[in-house]
Amino acid sequence: MSFDLIVFDWDGTLMDSEVRIVACLQAAFVDLGLPEPSREAARDIIGLGLEEAMMQLWPTADAILRGALAVQYRRHFLVTDQTASVLFPGARETLDWIAAQGYRLAVATGKSRRGLDQSMAETGLEGFFHATRCADETFSKPNPQMLFELMDELGARPAATLMIGDTEYDMQMARNAGTEALAVSFGVHASERLLAHSPLACLDALDAIPEWLTSRGLP
């Protein structure tokens, strides 16, 4: 089996942004005088679109209240919170290798377009990717629409597309889109949870991806 399009999740897969996301979610609840969610609850929704994340964290709230939470979260994440979000070890080197082999690269993320553009500018990774999709542009994971749109834009077939991510939402999206999935265990969801969705493998480090891809066949 070989692939010609490789789609990466962002948060928890390429970027170690858990601490910042959790802090901003908790701060948004405090801003509105609400009990802040636990770290475990906040990190569990990383990977979802912001609207879907707020629905999971506060299911009894109406759309107006969830919208107010989302506004506060964006304010903290994009403006006030200065917590460093860094790339996971080996991220740039892995992308360099993948690009050199002739794979096309894309991103499918629960981040907003503004948030992804900010992160890409900070890391200098924007030049690696042929296309990107964010949750505020289409349906959130695990809906397959992000992958459908990326495949349509880049002319890729599901059988030749690989989704790489750290959450069960990534695994479910890949299955719903008819693509294969590769899990990474260093993000927010435990390997046991990821393996329940039958990815091709679950790797412990980004720099293990080149060897794994080589074993599956180059594009």
Secondary structure in CASP SS format (residue, H / E / C, confidence):
PFRMAT SS
TARGET T0000
AUTHOR 0000-0000-0000
METHOD secondary structure of the structure
MODEL  1
M C 1.00
S C 1.00
F C 1.00
D C 1.00
L E 1.00
I E 1.00
V E 1.00
F E 1.00
D C 1.00
W C 1.00
D E 1.00
G C 1.00
T C 1.00
L C 1.00
M E 1.00
D E 1.00
S C 1.00
E H 1.00
V H 1.00
R H 1.00
I H 1.00
V H 1.00
A H 1.00
C H 1.00
L H 1.00
Q H 1.00
A H 1.00
A H 1.00
F H 1.00
V H 1.00
D H 1.00
L C 1.00
G C 1.00
L C 1.00
P C 1.00
E C 1.00
P C 1.00
S C 1.00
R H 1.00
E H 1.00
A H 1.00
A H 1.00
R H 1.00
D H 1.00
I C 1.00
I C 1.00
G C 1.00
L C 1.00
G C 1.00
L H 1.00
E H 1.00
E H 1.00
A H 1.00
M H 1.00
M H 1.00
Q H 1.00
L H 1.00
W C 1.00
P C 1.00
T C 1.00
A C 1.00
D C 1.00
A H 1.00
I H 1.00
L H 1.00
R H 1.00
G H 1.00
A H 1.00
L H 1.00
A H 1.00
V H 1.00
Q H 1.00
Y H 1.00
R H 1.00
R H 1.00
H H 1.00
F H 1.00
L H 1.00
V H 1.00
T H 1.00
D C 1.00
Q C 1.00
T C 1.00
A C 1.00
S C 1.00
V E 1.00
L E 1.00
F C 1.00
P C 1.00
G C 1.00
A H 1.00
R H 1.00
E H 1.00
T H 1.00
L H 1.00
D H 1.00
W H 1.00
I H 1.00
A H 1.00
A H 1.00
Q C 1.00
G C 1.00
Y C 1.00
R E 1.00
L E 1.00
A E 1.00
V E 1.00
A E 1.00
T E 1.00
G C 1.00
K C 1.00
S C 1.00
R H 1.00
R H 1.00
G H 1.00
L H 1.00
D H 1.00
Q H 1.00
S H 1.00
M H 1.00
A H 1.00
E H 1.00
T H 1.00
G C 1.00
L C 1.00
E H 1.00
G H 1.00
F H 1.00
F C 1.00
H C 1.00
A E 1.00
T E 1.00
R E 1.00
C E 1.00
A C 1.00
D C 1.00
E C 1.00
T C 1.00
F C 1.00
S C 1.00
K C 1.00
P C 1.00
N C 1.00
P C 1.00
Q H 1.00
M H 1.00
L H 1.00
F H 1.00
E H 1.00
L H 1.00
M H 1.00
D H 1.00
E H 1.00
L H 1.00
G C 1.00
A C 1.00
R C 1.00
P H 1.00
A H 1.00
A H 1.00
T E 1.00
L E 1.00
M E 1.00
I E 1.00
G E 1.00
D C 1.00
T C 1.00
E H 1.00
Y H 1.00
D H 1.00
M H 1.00
Q H 1.00
M H 1.00
A H 1.00
R H 1.00
N H 1.00
A H 1.00
G C 1.00
T C 1.00
E E 1.00
A E 1.00
L E 1.00
A E 1.00
V E 1.00
S C 1.00
F C 1.00
G C 1.00
V C 1.00
H C 1.00
A C 1.00
S H 1.00
E H 1.00
R H 1.00
L H 1.00
L H 1.00
A C 1.00
H C 1.00
S C 1.00
P C 1.00
L C 1.00
A C 1.00
C E 1.00
L E 1.00
D C 1.00
A C 1.00
L H 1.00
D H 1.00
A H 1.00
I H 1.00
P H 1.00
E H 1.00
W H 1.00
L H 1.00
T H 1.00
S H 1.00
R H 1.00
G C 1.00
L C 1.00
P C 1.00
END
